[in-house]
Amino acid sequence: MTLFQKTPLFIPGHFLQPSSLIQSLLALAFALRIREFVAPTVKQLLRRPIRIVKLFLVINLMLLLNLHIVGEVKLAVRHCLLANHGVRVEDLQRVLSHPQALAQCENTLTKLGLSREATDDTALAAKYVAFNKLKDTGAVASSSAAKIYGLNILAEDVQDDCDNVTRFLMLAREPIIPGVEKPFKTSIVFSLEEGPGVLFKALAVFALRQINLTKIESRPLRNQPLRASDDSNNGSKYFDYLFYVDFEASMAEERAQNALRHLKEFATFLRVLGSYPVDTTML
């Protein structure tokens, strides 16, 4: 059984919206005491990230609801060009989909000479085309959406980059016990006082112990996005940042424990979001 099959709130073929659906998903899971579920974090290409769901929105809600990361899934994105049965590619004049999906298929859609219209998600585009029996409009969505809404797949893998991957985090109300029998990843979030070299010191705690970082992101803190420097000789403003880091080590390892113990010496806030097995299926 896959993580998705164990997750009642995962909707195949949908790009989830950050402002409402993710908040509703986490709140519903908390209220219903669902033990574990999947939340998408970032749609990414190997060369450049493209945001679908803001990572820090998920993190903020995790902190609020005291949820933990217990696993990850990397899913290759395979966009298809869908249309009603009997409709050919040359019959199409426009295509509907989520804005990010349209952007990821830019070259293909341009070559076909199709105009683009945005919808809230990819599956909704497929549903609209099917339910309205449109003959001049197609949808960019998954093959699962084609099956669900009875559409024909005119073309597969219409995305411009074959390395397009979505990372999903598996969240639970209780953390798992980390081990060392397989590759593990640990996710943390922390904040630092502003000042020269502070971030360098924070990252050095991992480098000194030969711990590889696989992701680092930052954002200004919402309540105090900037403040004056304590240096009376400098009137500049500094951002206070919240940092998110993934690193390749299990919290069962002494080197990981020592790194975080070292980081706590100067971090103003630190929380381990989870220590969980690495998904190696996309490696």
Secondary structure, 3 states (H helix, E strand, C coil): CCCCCCCCCCCCCCCCCCCCHHHHHHHHHHHCCCCEEEEEEEEECCCCEECCCCHHHHHHHHHHHCCEEEEEEEEECCCEEEECCCCCHHHCCEEEECHHHHHHCHHHHHHCCCEEEECCCHHHHHHHHHHCCCCCEEEEECHHHHHHHCCEEEEECCCCCCCCEEEEEEEECCCCCCCCCCCEEEEEEEEECCCCCHHHHHHHHHHCCCCCEEEEEEEECCCCCEEECCCCCCCCEEECEEEEEEECCCCCCHHHHHHHHHHCCCEEEEEEEEEEECCCCCC
